[in-house]
Amino acid sequence: MFCPKCGCEYRAGFSKCADCDVDLVDEAPTVDIEIAEWKEMVTIAKISDYAFLLVAKSVLQDAGIPYLAKNEGVQDLFGLGRIGTGFSIVTQPVELQVPRERVNDAMQLLDEIELTEAP
């Protein structure tokens, strides 16, 4: 038995989904899954300033440019973390990467951020 709304599977004997409060059906619902296309990512900046990284990610997201902040998740895992340098000396600065076809757009946005940055 399956919930037609959320897809949860139930043992025989149940007739309603506990979460959705809808009647169960015999067949599992079909789900359309969008397959992500692999894109070649290119490093456009190595960033040690965490505040600048947050702004850059926000600007890229607002522009609809997919990005990867390589090494961001491991900055605080080793030794002293970001103390002193702004980045972990073990993992090095965060590499901001975007798909090759969006490099020019992303670089232009980052240049605009740097131009408006306070002295």
Beta strands, then each sheet from edge to edge (+ up, - down):
strand 1: 41-47
strand 2: 68-70
strand 3: 94-99
sheet 1: 1+ 3- 2+
end
